[in-house]
């Protein structure tokens, strides 16, 4: 169990909302706090804009009591301006102040602010010390590993920043040169913690509730901060907190809950910004709120063109009704959780899924793939499998013995497909033939009527030792199916 303490703020297994421009507005922070975020941060605010009393920047400092604990983040290159803006922030009564030394965006860096200070750690330390001494509220810092892979200075910088009196440090585990490319290198968190006594918060590549737990388990960080994965999907905080507390796979939000929260978020934006601006600026959030829902690509173009709240509500309700009529099931029911099938559900890893999930037809998308991998196939962290004419043979491997059921459902295609499922154990006698599950040589699911999208059991398979699975599409023009193994 991790414990984060920032002066009087105490959080256990803290999951924090990262500061993000045009994302972590007051309405969205309220939504995230409501759904489990332990601490929320404002958008980052330019120190010079606060000194000049720019209205748009002053508006970013507004917060609601229901948000607490809440932080306001500032950035800049001039030490005097940073001190003056810190005092302005303190007057709002916010819980603590965060300094941005991590923004990689060119317009920020060219003005020697954000991650540009990683090239001048002496100035970073001097600026931080001046801000800490200028205010009474706690001051924290968010930064990166270094400017590039040849200048990773975070361990030394963290020690020097601790000496200035900061209350905690957040590390985005990439360099400025990386921006958001490549994988975040979490291995630096234990190295930093070994050299400082202040809390260390991990940020970077925290995409699911499993990532949150893995971050705590693998690095010993004091809290986890979620950025891009929270955009339009505030439910990630509830999922993470529930999974950390229980170890049980959380249920995804229902379609009704998604729309309820979406519309609440939209109404708050309209109150804060006015109807026209609120509706326009909210459009970027639809992708997150609709992520993983069947055929959601068909409704997004409509949502970004309507201009009134009533039209948005009407568009969402029509989308829901049309999909329920088409499939005979609710939109949410089209995506069974582990409870729908069995507590122990395994997916067969796709040989070359990177080239296949891009198959985009009738709602198939990367978002839908991610939804399945995130919410259904988690026991072995293996990849979801589907088959089509483009990849006629798929292979997988299961390491655990036992009795399994093979379930499948027909998704799309002009004609129903026929699949042969061959099972062979690594412990089979020398020279013996692979055990072929002949009973599974059949049409998976009919292509028409209400049986489309409906899960059906194909048969039973006994796996002994390490077992190879081969699924071969024998026929069926452009036929696609989902397949899962369920342990009895």
C-alpha positions in Angstrom: 0.0 0.0 0.0 1.4 3.4 -1.1 1.0 6.5 1.0 1.2 10.1 -0.4 1.5 13.0 2.0 1.7 16.6 0.8 1.8 18.5 4.0 -1.8 18.1 5.3 -3.0 16.1 2.3 -2.8 12.4 2.9 -3.8 9.8 0.2 -3.5 6.0 0.2 -2.8 4.4 -3.2 -3.3 7.8 -4.8 -4.4 8.0 -8.4 -4.1 11.6 -9.7 -5.4 13.5 -12.7 -2.6 15.1 -14.6 -2.6 18.8 -15.6 -3.5 19.0 -19.3 -4.2 22.1 -21.4 -7.8 22.3 -22.6 -8.6 19.1 -20.8 -8.4 19.5 -17.0 -11.0 22.3 -16.9 -13.1 22.9 -13.7 -16.0 20.8 -15.1 -13.8 17.8 -16.0 -11.9 18.0 -12.7 -15.3 17.8 -10.9 -16.2 14.7 -12.9 -12.9 13.0 -12.3 -13.1 13.7 -8.5 -16.6 12.3 -8.4 -15.4 9.1 -10.1 -12.4 8.6 -7.8 -9.4 10.8 -8.7 -7.7 11.5 -5.4 -6.1 14.8 -6.5 -6.8 16.9 -9.6 -4.7 19.6 -11.2 -5.6 22.7 -13.3 -4.5 23.3 -16.8 -1.1 24.8 -16.8 -1.1 28.6 -16.6 1.6 31.0 -17.9 3.1 33.1 -15.1 3.3 36.2 -17.4 -0.4 36.0 -18.2 -1.3 35.9 -14.5 0.8 39.0 -13.8 -0.9 40.8 -16.7 -4.3 39.8 -15.3 -5.3 38.0 -18.5 -8.9 36.9 -18.1 -8.6 33.5 -19.7 -5.7 32.7 -17.4 -7.5 33.9 -14.3 -10.4 31.7 -15.3 -8.2 28.7 -15.2 -7.5 29.3 -11.5 -11.2 29.0 -10.6 -12.0 25.8 -8.7 -14.9 24.4 -6.7 -14.7 23.3 -3.1 -15.9 19.8 -4.2 -12.6 19.5 -6.1 -10.4 19.5 -3.1 -7.6 18.5 -2.9 -6.8 20.5 -6.0 -3.6 22.0 -7.4 -2.9 24.9 -9.8 0.1 24.5 -12.1 2.1 27.4 -13.5 5.1 27.7 -15.9 7.5 30.3 -17.0 11.1 31.3 -17.6 11.5 34.4 -15.5 12.1 33.8 -11.8 10.6 37.1 -10.7 7.4 36.5 -12.7 7.2 33.0 -11.3 7.4 34.3 -7.8 4.7 36.9 -8.4 2.4 34.5 -10.1 2.9 32.0 -7.3 1.6 34.6 -4.8 -1.4 35.2 -7.0 -2.2 31.5 -7.0 -1.8 31.3 -3.3 -4.5 34.0 -2.9 -7.1 31.6 -4.4 -6.9 29.3 -1.4 -5.8 26.3 -3.6 -4.4 23.3 -1.7 -1.0 23.5 -3.3 1.0 24.9 -6.3 2.7 22.8 -8.9 5.6 24.0 -11.2 5.7 22.7 -14.7 9.2 21.7 -15.8 7.9 19.0 -18.2 6.0 20.5 -21.1 7.6 19.5 -24.3 5.6 21.6 -26.7 7.7 23.8 -29.0 6.0 27.1 -28.2 6.7 26.6 -24.5 10.2 25.3 -24.9 11.3 28.1 -27.3 10.6 30.6 -24.5 12.8 28.7 -22.1 10.0 27.4 -20.0 8.6 23.9 -19.3 11.1 21.1 -20.1 13.6 23.7 -21.5 14.7 24.1 -17.9 16.1 20.6 -18.0 19.0 22.1 -20.1 19.6 24.6 -17.2 19.2 22.7 -13.9 20.9 25.5 -12.0 18.1 27.9 -13.0 15.5 25.3 -12.4 16.7 24.9 -8.8 17.0 28.7 -8.3 13.5 29.3 -9.6 12.0 26.5 -7.5 13.7 27.8 -4.3 12.5 31.3 -4.9 8.9 30.1 -5.4 9.0 27.8 -2.3 10.2 30.7 -0.2 7.6 33.1 -1.6 4.5 31.2 -0.6 3.2 29.3 2.5 1.2 26.7 0.6 3.1 23.5 -0.5 4.9 23.6 -3.8 5.5 20.5 -6.0 7.2 20.0 -9.3 6.4 18.0 -12.4 9.3 17.2 -14.8 10.9 14.6 -17.1 13.9 12.4 -17.0 16.1 14.8 -19.0 16.4 16.7 -22.2 17.2 13.6 -24.3 18.6 10.1 -23.8 22.1 11.5 -23.6 21.3 13.9 -20.7 19.1 12.0 -18.2 19.7 14.0 -15.1 16.6 13.3 -13.1 18.3 11.6 -10.0 20.6 14.5 -9.4 17.9 17.1 -10.2 15.4 15.4 -7.8 17.9 15.6 -5.0 18.6 19.2 -5.6 14.9 20.1 -5.9 14.2 18.3 -2.6 16.7 20.6 -1.0 14.7 23.6 -2.1 11.8 22.5 0.1 9.3 21.1 -2.5 6.7 18.7 -1.0 6.7 16.1 -3.8 7.9 15.5 -7.4 6.1 14.0 -10.4 8.2 12.3 -13.0 6.9 11.8 -16.6 9.2 8.9 -17.4 10.3 10.1 -20.8 12.7 12.8 -22.0 11.7 16.0 -23.7 13.0 14.7 -27.0 10.7 11.7 -26.6 7.6 13.9 -26.1 4.9 11.1 -26.1 6.8 8.7 -28.4 8.1 5.3 -27.3 7.6 3.7 -24.0 7.9 5.5 -20.7 10.9 4.2 -18.7 9.6 3.4 -15.2 12.9 2.0 -14.1 14.0 5.5 -13.1 11.4 5.7 -10.3 13.1 3.3 -7.9 16.4 5.1 -8.6 14.9 8.4 -7.7 13.2 7.1 -4.6 16.5 5.7 -3.4 17.9 9.2 -3.4 15.1 11.4 -2.0 12.7 11.3 0.9 9.9 13.3 -0.6 7.0 11.5 -2.4 7.7 10.5 -6.0 4.7 10.3 -8.3 4.9 8.3 -11.5 3.5 9.5 -14.8 3.7 8.2 -18.4 2.1 5.2 -20.1 -0.5 4.7 -17.4 -3.4 3.6 -19.7 -5.5 1.1 -17.7 -6.2 0.1 -14.1 -3.7 -2.8 -14.6 -1.0 -0.2 -15.4 -1.8 1.6 -12.2 -1.4 -1.5 -10.1 1.8 -2.5 -12.0 3.2 1.0 -11.5 2.8 0.6 -7.7 4.0 -3.0 -7.6 7.0 -2.6 -9.9 8.4 0.8 -8.9 7.3 1.5 -5.4 6.1 5.0 -6.4 4.1 7.0 -3.9 1.2 7.8 -6.3 0.3 7.4 -9.9 -0.7 10.2 -12.2 -2.9 9.6 -15.3 -2.8 11.9 -18.3 -4.0 11.1 -21.8 -5.8 7.9 -20.8 -8.2 10.0 -18.7 -9.2 12.3 -21.6 -12.9 11.6 -22.2 -12.7 8.5 -20.0 -13.0 9.6 -16.3 -14.1 6.1 -15.4 -10.5 5.1 -15.4 -10.2 6.5 -11.8 -13.1 4.4 -10.5 -11.7 1.3 -12.2 -8.2 1.9 -10.8 -9.3 2.5 -7.2 -11.7 -0.5 -7.3 -9.0 -2.8 -8.7 -6.4 -1.6 -6.3 -8.8 -2.1 -3.3 -10.2 -5.5 -4.3 -8.1 -7.1 -7.0 -11.4 -7.8 -8.8 -11.8 -6.8 -12.5 -14.1 -3.8 -12.6 -17.1 -3.7 -14.8 -17.0 -1.1 -17.6 -19.5 1.8 -17.5 -22.8 1.0 -19.0 -24.0 2.9 -22.0 -26.5 4.8 -19.9 -23.8 5.8 -17.4 -21.5 6.9 -20.2 -24.2 9.2 -21.6 -25.2 10.4 -18.2 -21.7 11.5 -17.3 -21.0 12.8 -20.8 -24.1 15.1 -20.6 -23.3 16.2 -17.1 -19.8 17.2 -18.3 -21.3 19.0 -21.3 -23.8 20.9 -19.1 -21.1 22.0 -16.7 -19.0 23.2 -19.7 -22.0 25.2 -21.0 -22.6 26.8 -17.7 -18.9 27.8 -17.4 -18.2 28.9 -20.9 -21.7 29.7 -22.4 -23.8 27.4 -24.6 -22.1 28.0 -27.9 -18.5 27.8 -26.8 -19.2 25.0 -24.3 -20.7 22.8 -27.0 -18.0 23.6 -29.5 -15.0 23.0 -27.2 -16.6 19.8 -25.8 -16.4 18.0 -29.2 -13.0 16.7 -28.5 -14.4 14.6 -25.6 -16.8 12.4 -27.6 -14.1 10.0 -28.7 -13.2 9.1 -25.1 -16.8 8.8 -23.9 -17.8 6.6 -26.8 -14.6 4.5 -26.9 -15.3 0.8 -27.3 -19.0 1.2 -28.1 -20.2 -0.7 -31.1 -20.5 1.4 -34.3 -19.6 4.6 -32.5 -17.8 5.9 -35.5 -21.1 6.4 -37.2 -22.4 8.8 -34.5 -19.3 11.0 -34.0 -19.6 13.0 -37.2 -23.2 13.9 -36.2 -22.2 14.9 -32.7 -19.5 17.4 -33.9 -22.0 19.1 -36.2 -25.1 19.6 -34.1 -25.2 23.0 -32.3 -27.6 22.6 -29.4 -27.8 20.6 -26.2 -31.2 19.1 -27.2 -29.8 18.0 -30.6 -26.9 16.3 -28.8 -29.2 14.4 -26.5 -31.4 13.4 -29.4 -28.4 12.2 -31.5 -27.2 10.0 -28.6 -30.6 8.5 -27.9 -31.1 7.7 -31.6 -27.7 6.1 -31.7 -28.5 3.9 -28.7 -32.0 2.9 -30.1 -30.7 2.1 -33.6 -28.0 -0.2 -32.3 -30.3 -2.0 -29.9 -32.7 -2.6 -32.7 -30.0 -3.8 -35.1 -28.4 -6.3 -32.7 -31.3 -7.2 -30.5 -29.1 -6.3 -27.5 -28.1 -3.1 -25.7 -24.9 -1.5 -26.8 -23.3 -2.3 -23.5 -24.4 -6.0 -23.7 -22.5 -6.4 -27.0 -19.3 -6.4 -24.9 -19.5 -9.1 -22.3 -17.3 -8.8 -19.2 -15.6 -11.7 -17.6 -18.7 -12.3 -15.6 -20.7 -12.7 -18.8 -18.7 -15.7 -19.8 -16.7 -17.0 -16.9 -14.4 -15.5 -14.2 -11.4 -17.1 -16.0 -11.4 -16.2 -19.6 -8.3 -16.5 -21.8 -7.7 -14.9 -25.2 -5.6 -16.5 -27.8 -2.8 -14.2 -28.9 -3.0 -13.1 -32.5 0.2 -13.9 -34.5 0.2 -10.5 -36.3 -2.6 -8.5 -34.7 -0.8 -5.2 -35.4 -1.7 -5.5 -39.1 -5.2 -6.9 -38.5 -7.0 -4.8 -35.9 -6.9 -2.0 -38.4 -9.6 -3.8 -40.3 -12.3 -1.2 -40.1 -15.9 -2.1 -41.0 -19.2 -1.8 -39.2 -17.7 -0.4 -36.1 -14.4 -2.3 -35.9 -11.7 0.0 -34.6 -8.6 0.2 -32.5 -10.8 1.7 -29.7 -12.9 -1.4 -29.8 -9.9 -3.7 -29.8 -8.5 -1.8 -26.8 -11.8 -2.0 -25.0 -11.8 -5.8 -25.3 -8.2 -6.2 -24.3 -8.7 -3.9 -21.3 -12.0 -5.2 -20.0 -12.2 -8.9 -20.9 -8.8 -10.6 -21.5 -6.8 -9.6 -18.5 -5.9 -12.8 -16.7 -2.9 -13.6 -18.8 -2.5 -10.2 -20.4 -2.8 -11.9 -23.8 -4.1 -10.4 -26.9 -7.6 -10.7 -28.3 -8.0 -12.9 -31.4 -10.3 -12.6 -34.4 -10.0 -14.2 -37.8 -10.8 -13.1 -41.3 -10.0 -14.0 -44.9 -6.9 -11.8 -44.7 -5.4 -13.9 -42.0 -6.6 -17.4 -42.7 -4.5 -19.1 -40.0 -4.0 -17.9 -36.5 -2.0 -19.6 -33.8 -1.9 -19.2 -30.0 -0.5 -20.9 -27.0 -2.0 -21.6 -23.6 0.3 -22.7 -20.7 -2.3 -23.9 -18.2 -3.8 -27.4 -18.3 -7.5 -28.0 -17.7 -10.9 -28.3 -19.3 -11.9 -25.4 -21.5 -14.9 -24.3 -23.6 -14.4 -22.5 -26.9 -16.9 -19.7 -27.4 -17.3 -17.7 -30.6 -19.6 -15.1 -32.2 -20.0 -14.1 -35.8 -19.3 -10.4 -36.3 -19.4 -9.4 -39.9 -19.1 -10.5 -43.5 -21.2 -11.4 -46.5 -21.4 -15.1 -45.7 -20.9 -17.1 -42.5 -17.5 -18.6 -42.1 -16.4 -22.1 -41.3 -13.4 -22.6 -38.9 -11.3 -25.6 -38.1 -9.8 -25.5 -34.6 -6.8 -27.8 -34.1 -5.4 -28.5 -30.7 -2.0 -30.0 -30.1 -0.2 -30.5 -26.8 3.6 -30.1 -26.4 3.4 -33.3 -24.3 2.0 -35.5 -27.0 3.7 -38.7 -27.8 6.4 -38.6 -30.4 5.0 -39.1 -33.9 1.4 -38.7 -32.9 -0.9 -36.5 -34.8 -2.3 -33.3 -33.3 -5.6 -33.7 -31.6 -8.2 -32.1 -33.9 -11.4 -31.0 -32.3 -13.6 -32.3 -35.1 -16.8 -31.2 -33.3 -15.6 -27.7 -33.8 -15.5 -28.0 -37.6 -18.7 -26.1 -38.2 -20.3 -22.8 -39.1 -19.4 -20.6 -36.2 -22.5 -18.3 -36.2 -25.0 -17.5 -38.8 -24.4 -14.3 -40.6 -28.0 -13.0 -40.6 -30.8 -12.3 -38.1 -30.4 -11.9 -34.4 -27.7 -14.6 -34.1 -25.2 -12.1 -35.4 -23.1 -10.8 -32.4 -24.5 -13.5 -30.1 -21.9 -15.6 -28.2 -22.3 -19.4 -28.8 -20.4 -22.3 -27.3 -18.7 -24.4 -30.0 -17.4 -27.2 -27.9 -15.1 -28.5 -25.2 -11.3 -28.9 -25.3 -9.0 -30.6 -22.8 -5.6 -29.0 -22.6 -2.6 -30.9 -21.2 0.6 -29.0 -20.5 1.7 -26.3 -22.9 -0.9 -26.4 -25.7 -0.8 -24.9 -29.2 -4.1 -23.7 -30.7 -4.5 -23.2 -34.4 -7.6 -21.7 -35.9 -8.0 -21.9 -39.7 -10.7 -20.1 -41.7 -11.8 -22.7 -44.3 -14.4 -20.6 -46.0 -16.6 -17.5 -45.7 -16.1 -14.4 -47.7 -14.7 -11.7 -45.5 -16.1 -13.5 -42.4 -14.9 -12.2 -39.1 -15.4 -13.8 -35.7 -14.4 -13.3 -32.0 -13.2 -16.4 -30.2 -12.3 -17.0 -26.6 -11.3 -19.9 -24.4 -13.2 -20.2 -21.1 -11.7 -22.4 -18.4 -14.3 -24.6 -16.7 
